[in-house]
């Protein structure tokens, strides 16, 4: 199906918005009136610009407070409408959005509303224009789609139809089943938006918290499925009011928007995309650093050994059990792009720059990524290097799609020459999870990216108290927990610069691991005594157990499935490590302990 986006969904000037929409692959746009009024371009120039970009102007919006008003007021409305219809002719669009009235002058009179909308449609028809009447969720008298449709049906005018908006319908809890009773030819336009499920005033919810389909809690696919059942053949169009999107760069936001519609169409069976290639684990994480000594010293205290080096690059492989860390000290570690996050915040020292993801079919995983607008990154490699494909996550992290010791597939490990044997004993068995701090304006995009491109399942969103604000966290995982990424973002621009990323290593005996770590000279993150006093009140422990945790800096949590014990290292550059022991099927990440950990990290910074 054709896809469209409202210019209000993107930041920047109208020209910037149109360019971003076209580059992302949209077929058309809705021109929001404020964007037109603020543009130095005449309507004819905007029309030509759209044509040059391959965009159609699918809708002009909005016209407000038109219907069910006193006759003198309606006469003024018709005068206003005539001017807008003339402008639309210059702009090259034939459909206008009319929102249900919120005016205090509006009367609760469906017959009057139908009569006046019919007269408006008469005027519109003279200009070759269609009127799409939409029920605002906060409309004064008309606030539901079925009520709006009854008025349109009563008016019975060929130039008058309805506009359905997923937010206005689903935010009120309306049953979308009734949509199937509307003739498809009378649905003049379909606007789509998702939203997190919030208990707040619907107007403020709409104006500040909409997001793209698949990023919120609404069942947008079900609503669209019902609309298509009517025979509707217009575009799928996004209308998203979001404070973050309107401050972020338009180009990446438009790509995120287009990706959301590709995923939606896949769910509806409207398009065929390469199937997700199941991820089975984390092959490696890559740290880049201008000075390897601090991080390699930390790895040594954690029990890692330097086992191999890359044949042609200054990259070392450190291993313990199935956990693998690459330490890269090449020119990339000193480049401006490596020393800055995608959000533009300076990043000093060691950073987590790449993750290798195990896949039984890396090529298929790369094909899906490209189909969902995450192109494979260009890489310089020697002729003998393994053909390793990588894509960029929204936060700039390079995600390598790879295989380790899989017959018939290129093995990234073959690019390395052994320099030592692996350590005989291993405290760290594998990588349990990798926690990724997101740029403040890319959090929702990151969740959709990891779900759609990588096939990971989003978990419930969690708010975590930091001494200097509130953090939002949402984990994405595969079915068996072999791949876990807790994604975290601060509450405002710049918050992401404060919080380092971390690599969590799984162990089957966190107490023994903590003892060996401290015996090797490692310094655990100091945890306040008050935390352990509170643990004593909340849980019962065996004799001496809590004292052991206090001495070693081990934190403790339980859920309905099991027990979680974990401890943290201090931060090196922008990275720290965590050793975790999951018992009995514990599923979380110790969120109850996160405020204590964050406060401790601030204290030792």
N, C-alpha and C positions, 0 to 999 in steps of 0.2 A: 504494500500500500504506500501511497504518497505520505511523506512526513513533513511536518511544519513545526515552527516554534514561534512563540510570541516574543517580540523584541524586549518586552519587560523582563524576560527570564535571564537576560544577559547584561553584563556591565558595559560601560563605555558609550561612545557616541553612536548614533544610528548607523553611520557608515561602518564603524568597527563591528557592530552587532551583525550587520548583513554579511560582512566578510567572514566572520567567524561561523555563522550559520551555513554559508555556502561551502566553506572548507571542510566542515564536519560532515557534509553530505546531505543536508536537508534539501527538500524540494521546494519549500515555500516558507513564508513568514506571515505572522500576524503583525501588522503595524499598530503599535500602541500609540494613542493620540499624543501623549506627552513627548514621545520620541520624535514624532513628526514636528510638533510645535518648536522643539528645541533645536531642530536641524537647520543649518544654513542653506540646505538644498531645497529647491522648489519641488513640488510633488512630481512634476515631469522628470526632474533629474533623479529623484529617488526611484521612480519607475524604470528609468533607463539603467540605473545602477543595478537594480534587481535583475533586469533582463541580462545584463552583461555577466552577472554572477550565476545565471541559470536558475534564479529564484522566481517563483510566482508570488504575488501578493494575495494571500488567500482570504484575509479578513482585515477589516478596519474596526478598531474598538477603542473605548466603548462609548455608546450614547447612553446617558443616564437620565433617570427621573422623567420619563416620557409620558407614561400612561396613567389613566385613572385620576386625572387632575382637572380642576375647573377649566371651563372652556377658554377663558382668556389666557390661562397659563399654557394650555395645549396649543393655542395659536402661536404663541412665542416658541414653543417646542418645534412646531412645523417649520417656522422660519429658520430656526437653528438647523433642523434636519436638511432643509433644502440646500443650505450652504455646505453641509457635510457631504451630501450626495454629489454636488458639483465637484468638490475636492476629490472624492473617491474616483470620479471619472478621470480626473487628471492623474491620479495615483495608479489607476489600472486595476482596481479591485471591484468586485460586484457583490460582496456580502458585508453587512454591517452587524455588529453585535449590539443588541439593546438589552441592558440589564433591568431586572425588575426594580421598581422604584423604591427608594428609601426616603423620599421627600415627605415632610410633614403635611404637604398639601395633598398627597395621594389619598384617595378614598378606597374603602374596602368594598369595591363594586366590580365584580368580574365582567358584567355586561358593559359597563363603561370602559373598562380596560380593553376588552375585545373590540369595541367600536372604535376607540381611538387608535389602537394598533392597526386595525384595518385601514383607517384613513392614512396612517403613516405608510403602510404598505402600498396604498394607491399612489402616493407621491414617489415612493422608492421605485415602483414599477415603471414610472415615466422615465426614470434614469437608468433602467436596466439593472436595478439593484434588488437584492433579497435581504429581508430583515430576519435575523436569527434572535429570537427572544429567549433570554436565559433567566432562570430563577436564582437570584443571589440567596445564599444560605441565611443572610441577615436582612432579606427584603422586608419592607414594612408590612405588606399584606400578602405578597407572593414569595414564598421561600422554599418551595419544593418543586422538583421537576414535573411531577404529575399535575400540580396546580397550574404551572406555566403552560403545560400541554393542553389542559382543558380550555384555557383562554385562547390559545392559538386555534384549537379545533373549533371553538365557538365563532371566532372571527372568520374562518373559512375563506382565506385569501391565498391565491397561488404564490404571492411574493412574501408571505409570512410563514415562517417555520420556527423550530425551536433549536436552541443550542444546549447541548448537554455538557456539563462540567463535572468530572469525577469528584473533585473536592467538594463542590456544593452539594452533591448527592450523598457522598459517603460520610462527610463530616457531620451530617444531621442524622445519620443512622437510617436513611431512607432505604427501602428495599428496591434494588435495581431491577427486580423481576418485571415490574410494570413497564420498563422501557420497551420490552418486546411487543407491547400493544400499540406502540407508535409506528406509523408507516415510515419506512426508511427514507422515502422521498421528502418527508416533512422534518427530518433531522438535518438541518442545514449545516451544522458544524458540531464537532466533538473536540472538547478541550480536556486534556489529561494532566493530572498532578497527583502525587502521592503526598503523604504527610505522616510524621510520627503521631502516635496516639497520645494526645495531650488533653488534660481537663482544663480548658481555658475558653475565654470568649472566642466565638467562632470567627469574628472579624479579625481579631489580632492573630489568631491561629492561621488564618488564610493569608494575611498580609506579610507575615514574617517567617512562617515555618513550613511552607510547601516544599516539596522536593520532587525529584524525578521518579517515575514509576520504578518500583523495586527497591527504593531507598527508605520507604516508610512502612506503615502498618496497614494501609488500605488494600483491599482485594481489587486492584485495578484490572487485572486480567479478566475476572468474572464480569465486571461491568462492560468492558470492551467486547467481550464475547456476546453479551446480550445485545449490544448496539449493532454489531455486525449481523446478528440473526435477523434484524429488521430489514436488511438489504442496504444499509448505509454504505455509500461508496466514496465518501469524502476523505480528507486526510486525517491521520492521527496527529493531533497538534498539541504541543506542550505549552501550558500557561502556568508558570511557576514564579510566585513571589517569594523571595528568599533573601534575607539580609546578607548572608555569606556569599551567595552566588553573585549578588549585585556589587560586591566589592572585589571579587576574584577576577582574574584574567579571563576575558571572554572566550578565547580560543579553547583552552582545556575544558571550560564549562560546557561549551557547545558540543565537544566530543563526548563528554560524559552524558549529555542529554541525548545525543544520537545513539549512543550505546544502549541507553535505557530502552529506547524504542526497538532496537534490534532484538534485545532480550525479550521484550514484551511480544513482539511478533513471532519469535521462536516459540514462546510458551503457547501462543494461540494457533500454532501450526501454519502461519502465514509466510514463513521463510525457513529455508533449510540452512543451518549453520553447521560447521564441523562439530561433531560431538565432543564434549569434554573428555580429555584423556586423564583418567584418574591419577591423582598424585598419591604417591605411596610413602613419602618421607622427605626429610631434609638431607640432601647429600653433603652440603657444606654451607658455612657462612664465610663471607670474605670481609676482613677488616683492612682498611687502608690507613696508613699512618706515615708521617714524615720521620718518625723515630720509633723503631721497632722495640727498643729495649724495655720500656715500661710494660707494654702489653705481653711481650714474650716472657718476661719475668713473672707476670701474673699467671699466664698459661702454665708455666712450669710449676708454680705452687699449687695449681689445680690438678696436677698430675699429667698434663699433656706433654708429649715429646715431639720434637721436630723430626719428622720421618721422611720428608721428601722436599725437593725444590723443583720449581718449574724449569724446563730445559732452556727457555729463552727469555724469561721475564724474572724480575726480582720478587718472586712470590714463593713463600715457604708454606708447606703443609704441616700443620700440627694436629696430632691425632691422640685420641684416647677412646678405647672401645669403638663404637660406631660414630662417635662425635668427631667432626673434622672442621678445623678452622684454618682458613687461608689468611696469611699475613702478607699484605702487598705494600712494598716500599718504593714502587716505581714512580715515574714522573706524574702519573695520574693522582698519586696521593698528595702532591703539592699543587695541583692545578686549581684555579679558582672555582671550577665547577664541583670539585671534590671538597673544597674547603667551605662550601656554602650549601645549605639545604635548599630544597626547591622553593621554600618560602622566602629565601633571600637572607636568612639569618646566618651570620658568620659561625662557622664550626671549626674549632681548634682541635688539633691532635687526632687521635684514633677515632675513626667512625666506622659504623657498619654500613657497607656500601652495596653488598650483593648477597644473594642467597641462591644456592643450587637446589632445585626441586627434583626429586626422583620421579620419573614417569616411565611406564612401560612402553610409551610411544611418544618421545619428545617431539618428533616432527608433527604429529597430529596435534599436540598441545600448542605448538607454534602456529599451526594453521588456524586453530580456533582463536588464538590471540589476535592474529592479523585480521580475521573476519570481524572481530569486535573492536576494531580501531586501535589495537595495541600492536603496532608493527614491530617486527624483529629489528633489534638495534644493529646498526653497522658495526663491525668489529674488525680490527687488524689482527691477523693471525698468520703464523708461518704455515708453509705447505704441509708440514708434518703434524700440525696441531689438530686435535679432535674438532670436528665441526659442531661446535657448541652454540646453540641459539639462545638469545636472551631478549627479554622484553622489559620495558620500563613500567614499574608500578606508578600510580599517581604521585607518590612521594619521592619519586626519582630512584628508588632502589632497583638495581638490576636483578631480574629474576632469570636465572639460567635454567633451562629445561634440559635435563640431562639423565644419564643412566650410569650406574656404577656396577661394574662386573655383571652386566647382562649380556648373555651370548647373542651375537649378531648385531649389537648396537655399539656405536662409538663410545669409548670410555674416557671421560675427562681425566681420570687418574693416570692414563697412559702418557699424558703430557708432563708428568713429574718423574724425576729420577730419585730413587731411594737413597737416603743418606744415613738412616739408622733403623733399627728394629722398633716396632711398636712396643709401648710399655707392657710388661707382663701382667700387671694388675691394673684394673681400671675402676676408679670411683664413678666416672661419668660413663654411662652405658650408651647414650645417644643424646641427640638434641630433643628436648621435650617441647619447647616452644621458643619462638622468637618474638619479642615484644617490640612493636614498631610505632614510634611516635610519628603522627601525621601532621603535615602543615595544617593550620587551623581551617583553611578554606578548602581542604581536599578530603575531609573525613567521610562524608556521605559517598563521594566518588570512590574512595578506597574500598568501602564496604561492597558497593556494586561491582567494582572491578574484580575483587577477590572471589565474589560469588559467581559472576558470569564468566569471566575469563578463565579462572583457575578451578571452578567447580567446588569451591569451599562453602560450607553452610554457616551463615551468620548466627551467632548466639544472641541472647538478650543483652541490651545495652545497660551498662552499669555506670553510675556516677561515683567518683572517688574524691574524697576531700584531700586537698593539698593545702599546706600552710598558707599559700598565696592565691588560692582560687579553687575552682572545682574542675576536675578532669572528667572527661567522658571516655568510656572504654567499651569496646565491643570486639569480642573474639570471633574469628572465622576459623573453621576446622574442617578436616575431612572426616569421613564416617568413623574411622577407627582411632582417631586422635594422633595419627602419625604425622600430621601437619597441623600445627596450631599457631595462629598469629593473633595475639591480642593487639588490637589497633587502638591507639590512645590519642586524644587531642585535648588541648587546653580550651578555656572558655573564650579566649579573645586573641587577636593577632599578637604574635610574639611569645605566647605561652609555650609553643612547641620548642622554642630555643632553650628552655630551662631544663627540659627533661631528656635524659639520655635514653638510648635504646639498650635492650639487654638480651642476652642469650641465656636461656634456661637449660641446664643439663640434667638429665634424668639419672638418678642413682637408686640403688636398692637399700642403701644404708647411709642416710644423710649424716648421722652422728659420727660414723667412722670417717666419712668424707670431710666433715668439718674439722675433726681432730687432725687428720693428715694435712689439711690445708694450713692450719695454724702452726703445726709442727714444722712445715716447710717454709715458714716465714710469711705466710699470707695473712692479710689483715681483713677480717670480716667487718661488715658494716656494724657499728655499735648500736645496739638496741636498748632503749631506756628501761630501767628496772621497773618503772610503772607498768610497762606492757606485761611483764611476767606476773606482777601482782594481780593484774586484771585476769590473766589466763587462769590463775589459781581460783578465782571466784567463778569463772565460767565453766571450767572443765575439771574433772577428777583425773589425777595422774598417779602412776605407780610411784613408790618411794624413790626419791632421787631423780626421777625423770625430768621434772620441771627445772631442777637445779642444773641438770646437764644442758638443757636448752638455754638457760640463762647464761651459763658459762661460755657457750659456743656461739651465741647470737642466733640460735635457731628459732624460727617462728612456727606457729602451729595453727591449723584450722581444720574444721570438720564440715562435711555436708551430709546429705541423706545417704550418700553412697560410700563414703570412706573418710580417710584422714590424709592431711597434707602437711608435710614438714619441709621447711625450706630455709636456706640462708643466702645472704648476698655478699658479694665482694664489694670493695670500694670501687669507685668509678675511675677509669683510665681514659682520659680524653672525653669522648662522648659515648662510652660503652661500659657496661658492667656485666657481671655474670651472676647467675643464680643456680644453686644446686637444689633439686627438688626430689622428694620421695612421695610418690602417690601410693596409697594403700587402700584396698577395698573398692576400687573404682571411683575414687574422687575425681570430679569432673572440672572443677574450677581452677583458679589461679591465685588463691589466697587474697581475694579482693578485700576481705575484712582487715587484712594486715597492711594493705597498701598505704593508708594514711600514716602509719607508724614508719614504714620504710621511707616514704617521701620526706617526712619531717627529719628523719635521721640523715638522709642524703643532703638536705639543705644545711644541716648542722655541720657536716664535715666538708662542705664544698670549699 
